[in-house]
């Protein structure tokens, strides 16, 4: 057992050294020669200080991301092989005989241990963002969000895990298919309640105060045949200097949301381009396509997890002190497999997302016809978040759900030349 722990920690150390070397030394982030001096060149819209800060911040942030990535896997793996998963179950069974309460107790301790393990890196991300002027949220405010997220996660997972293990115990061969069937309405339920139940736990949402701007946005929505009758703004200025806008929810709870930071930092034309981009997602059914793809992927994921978990328990269950998938002690194994599958699928899902984001950019520029505002919006987004204009290939492959700014601005410049 000591050998397994040692090998795991040595493997993580070697991985950490490799990714750190890649990000700080090996990665090529230089701009293509044909783009030097264009509006996609950060030297044309960032000051020397902003350029230095952007490079430093991006490298540190990417390093922290890759260092954090396998921590969850290592935590679940060691919890299983060291018998911790079974020990938490045994303690929950001593406290109560009720399966529902046992599930809640198990989730509480599992989530608490995971939070403690992740907290140093989470705090490092917060501290880094604050040092570089991205985050302005106080430590007490940040901790409040962490606590709310902790209890929100436990409550949602309690319901999910309780239903899951009932199905595993009653339908050991087909639990995965039935769970998938239950998963579909759950996804839509979460999307429906997200804007009105979950999001307000973290921020205050109000109707857009600038009625002239709202009318312009709704006119754009009307041109795109989008049934929107109001626009919301959210008070993000007390937390961040970054800017953002998004469309959330489904059905009657769908919302167009603008960060108040965006309203103060962008001109109306730039805001309208961002809004047109979000409308492009709606018009081209990107949300529907995304949900459909997620549901199809989840079907195969449920099946693979069923097969892999069964084989792992059959081969190594005695070492982990787990004799059946129906035991709560198998939960870290299921969570580990889910996390690994999501990671393995992320390059594909990210590539699809980047394609959709590009199509939304195309739609927005064709709808507004204002390339200068579009370029200005992307340049200001880069400034506000110290984004890396041309990230390393591995970072783009693993992390980026949107095209890098160099690609987005370069496309807009080519669009202008075609006109």
QUIMO-V263610 format. One record per backbone hydrogen bond with DSSP energy under -0.5 kcal/mol. NH is the residue of the N-H (numbers start at 1). CO is the residue of the C=O. E is the energy in kcal/mol with one decimal. If there is no record, write none. Layout:
<<NH & CO & E> <NH & CO & E>>
This chain:
<<5 & 1 & -2.1> <6 & 2 & -2.5> <7 & 3 & -2.8> <8 & 4 & -2.3> <9 & 5 & -2.4> <10 & 6 & -2.6> <11 & 7 & -2.6> <12 & 8 & -2.1> <13 & 9 & -2.2> <14 & 10 & -2.5> <15 & 11 & -2.2> <16 & 12 & -2.7> <17 & 13 & -2.3> <18 & 14 & -2.3> <19 & 15 & -2.6> <20 & 16 & -2.0> <21 & 17 & -2.3> <22 & 18 & -2.3> <23 & 19 & -2.5> <24 & 20 & -2.3> <25 & 21 & -2.6> <26 & 21 & -2.1> <27 & 22 & -2.7> <29 & 27 & -0.7> <35 & 32 & -2.0> <36 & 32 & -0.6> <36 & 33 & -1.0> <38 & 35 & -1.9> <41 & 38 & -1.5> <42 & 40 & -0.6> <44 & 41 & -2.2> <45 & 42 & -1.1> <46 & 42 & -2.1> <51 & 47 & -2.5> <52 & 48 & -2.2> <53 & 49 & -2.6> <54 & 50 & -2.6> <55 & 51 & -2.2> <56 & 52 & -2.5> <57 & 53 & -3.1> <58 & 54 & -2.3> <59 & 55 & -2.0> <60 & 56 & -2.6> <61 & 57 & -2.8> <62 & 58 & -2.7> <63 & 59 & -2.2> <64 & 60 & -2.6> <65 & 61 & -2.2> <66 & 62 & -2.3> <67 & 63 & -2.2> <68 & 64 & -2.3> <69 & 65 & -2.1> <70 & 66 & -0.6> <71 & 68 & -1.5> <72 & 68 & -0.7> <74 & 70 & -2.8> <75 & 71 & -2.6> <76 & 72 & -2.3> <77 & 73 & -2.5> <78 & 74 & -2.7> <79 & 75 & -2.2> <80 & 76 & -1.8> <81 & 77 & -2.7> <82 & 78 & -2.2> <83 & 80 & -1.2> <84 & 79 & -1.1> <85 & 79 & -2.1> <87 & 83 & -1.8> <88 & 84 & -2.1> <89 & 85 & -1.4> <90 & 86 & -2.4> <91 & 87 & -2.0> <92 & 88 & -2.2> <93 & 89 & -2.3> <94 & 90 & -1.4> <95 & 91 & -1.5> <96 & 92 & -1.8> <102 & 98 & -2.5> <103 & 99 & -2.4> <104 & 100 & -1.8> <105 & 101 & -2.7> <106 & 102 & -2.7> <107 & 103 & -2.5> <108 & 104 & -2.2> <109 & 105 & -2.2> <110 & 106 & -2.6> <111 & 107 & -2.9> <112 & 108 & -2.5> <113 & 109 & -2.6> <114 & 110 & -2.2> <115 & 111 & -2.6> <116 & 112 & -2.4> <117 & 113 & -2.2> <118 & 114 & -2.3> <119 & 115 & -1.8> <120 & 116 & -0.6> <122 & 118 & -2.3> <123 & 119 & -3.2> <124 & 120 & -2.0> <125 & 121 & -2.1> <126 & 122 & -2.1> <127 & 123 & -3.2> <128 & 124 & -2.6> <129 & 125 & -2.4> <130 & 126 & -2.1> <131 & 127 & -2.6> <132 & 128 & -1.8> <133 & 130 & -1.4> <134 & 129 & -2.4> <135 & 129 & -1.4> <136 & 239 & -2.4> <137 & 239 & -1.5> <142 & 138 & -2.6> <143 & 139 & -2.8> <144 & 140 & -2.0> <145 & 141 & -1.9> <146 & 142 & -1.9> <147 & 143 & -2.5> <148 & 144 & -2.7> <149 & 145 & -2.5> <150 & 146 & -2.1> <151 & 147 & -2.2> <152 & 148 & -2.6> <153 & 149 & -2.5> <154 & 150 & -1.9> <155 & 151 & -2.4> <156 & 152 & -2.3> <157 & 153 & -2.6> <158 & 154 & -2.5> <159 & 155 & -1.5> <160 & 156 & -2.1> <161 & 157 & -3.4> <162 & 158 & -2.1> <163 & 159 & -2.1> <164 & 160 & -2.5> <165 & 161 & -2.6> <166 & 162 & -1.5> <167 & 163 & -2.1> <168 & 164 & -2.3> <169 & 165 & -2.0> <170 & 166 & -2.0> <171 & 167 & -2.9> <175 & 171 & -1.6> <178 & 174 & -2.1> <179 & 175 & -2.9> <180 & 176 & -1.8> <181 & 177 & -2.0> <182 & 178 & -2.0> <183 & 179 & -2.0> <184 & 180 & -1.3> <185 & 181 & -0.7> <186 & 182 & -1.3> <187 & 183 & -2.2> <188 & 184 & -1.7> <189 & 185 & -2.5> <190 & 186 & -2.5> <191 & 187 & -2.1> <192 & 188 & -1.9> <193 & 189 & -2.4> <194 & 190 & -1.7> <195 & 191 & -0.6> <197 & 193 & -2.7> <198 & 193 & -1.0> <199 & 194 & -2.8> <201 & 198 & -1.8> <202 & 199 & -1.9> <203 & 199 & -1.6> <206 & 233 & -2.4> <208 & 231 & -3.1> <211 & 209 & -1.3> <214 & 210 & -2.3> <215 & 211 & -2.2> <216 & 212 & -1.8> <217 & 213 & -2.5> <218 & 214 & -2.7> <219 & 215 & -2.0> <220 & 216 & -1.9> <221 & 217 & -2.3> <222 & 218 & -2.3> <223 & 219 & -2.2> <224 & 220 & -1.4> <225 & 222 & -1.5> <226 & 221 & -3.1> <227 & 225 & -0.6> <228 & 226 & -2.4> <232 & 256 & -3.1> <233 & 206 & -3.0> <234 & 258 & -2.2> <235 & 204 & -1.7> <236 & 234 & -1.9> <239 & 236 & -2.2> <240 & 236 & -2.7> <241 & 134 & -3.0> <242 & 134 & -0.5> <246 & 257 & -2.3> <248 & 255 & -2.3> <253 & 250 & -1.7> <254 & 251 & -1.5> <255 & 248 & -2.8> <257 & 246 & -3.0> <257 & 255 & -0.6> <258 & 232 & -2.7> <259 & 244 & -2.2> <260 & 234 & -2.2> <262 & 259 & -0.7> <263 & 259 & -1.2> <264 & 260 & -1.2> <265 & 261 & -1.3> <266 & 262 & -1.9> <271 & 267 & -2.4> <272 & 268 & -2.7> <273 & 269 & -1.7> <274 & 270 & -2.0> <275 & 271 & -2.6> <276 & 272 & -2.7> <277 & 273 & -2.2> <278 & 274 & -2.0> <279 & 275 & -2.4> <280 & 276 & -1.9> <281 & 277 & -1.3> <282 & 278 & -1.2> <283 & 279 & -2.9> <284 & 280 & -2.4> <285 & 282 & -1.5> <286 & 281 & -2.5> <287 & 281 & -0.6> <289 & 285 & -2.7> <290 & 286 & -2.6> <291 & 287 & -2.6> <292 & 288 & -2.7> <293 & 289 & -2.7> <294 & 290 & -2.3> <295 & 291 & -2.5> <296 & 292 & -2.5> <297 & 293 & -2.8> <298 & 294 & -2.3> <299 & 295 & -1.5> <300 & 296 & -1.4> <301 & 297 & -2.4> <302 & 298 & -2.9> <303 & 299 & -1.8> <304 & 300 & -2.8> <305 & 301 & -2.6> <306 & 302 & -2.1> <307 & 303 & -2.4> <308 & 304 & -3.1> <309 & 305 & -2.7> <310 & 306 & -1.7> <311 & 307 & -2.1> <312 & 308 & -2.6> <313 & 309 & -2.4> <314 & 310 & -2.1> <315 & 311 & -2.0> <316 & 312 & -3.3> <317 & 313 & -1.9> <320 & 316 & -1.9> <321 & 317 & -0.9> <322 & 317 & -2.9> <327 & 324 & -1.4> <330 & 327 & -1.9> <331 & 328 & -2.2> <334 & 330 & -2.0> <335 & 331 & -2.8> <336 & 332 & -2.2> <337 & 333 & -2.3> <338 & 334 & -2.5> <339 & 335 & -2.4> <340 & 336 & -2.3> <341 & 337 & -2.4> <342 & 338 & -2.4> <343 & 339 & -2.0> <344 & 340 & -2.5> <345 & 341 & -1.9> <346 & 342 & -1.0> <346 & 343 & -0.6> <347 & 343 & -0.6> <348 & 345 & -0.7> <349 & 345 & -2.4> <350 & 346 & -3.0> <351 & 347 & -1.7> <352 & 348 & -2.4> <353 & 349 & -2.4> <354 & 350 & -2.8> <355 & 351 & -2.0> <356 & 352 & -2.3> <357 & 353 & -2.6> <358 & 354 & -2.1> <359 & 355 & -2.3> <360 & 356 & -2.2> <361 & 357 & -1.9> <362 & 358 & -2.4> <363 & 359 & -2.4> <364 & 360 & -2.5> <365 & 361 & -2.4> <366 & 362 & -2.0> <367 & 363 & -2.1> <368 & 364 & -2.7> <369 & 365 & -2.3> <371 & 369 & -0.7> <374 & 370 & -1.7> <375 & 371 & -2.7> <376 & 372 & -2.4> <377 & 373 & -2.4> <378 & 374 & -2.0> <379 & 375 & -2.4> <380 & 376 & -2.2> <381 & 377 & -2.3> <382 & 378 & -2.1> <383 & 379 & -2.0> <384 & 380 & -2.7> <385 & 381 & -1.5> <386 & 382 & -0.9> <386 & 383 & -0.6> <387 & 382 & -1.5> <389 & 387 & -0.6> <396 & 392 & -2.4> <397 & 393 & -2.5> <398 & 394 & -2.4> <399 & 395 & -3.0> <400 & 395 & -0.8> <400 & 396 & -0.8> <406 & 389 & -2.0> <407 & 404 & -0.8> <408 & 404 & -1.9> <409 & 405 & -2.9> <410 & 406 & -1.7> <411 & 407 & -2.0> <412 & 408 & -1.6> <413 & 409 & -2.1> <414 & 410 & -2.1> <415 & 411 & -2.2> <416 & 412 & -2.0> <417 & 413 & -1.9> <418 & 414 & -1.5> <419 & 415 & -1.2>>
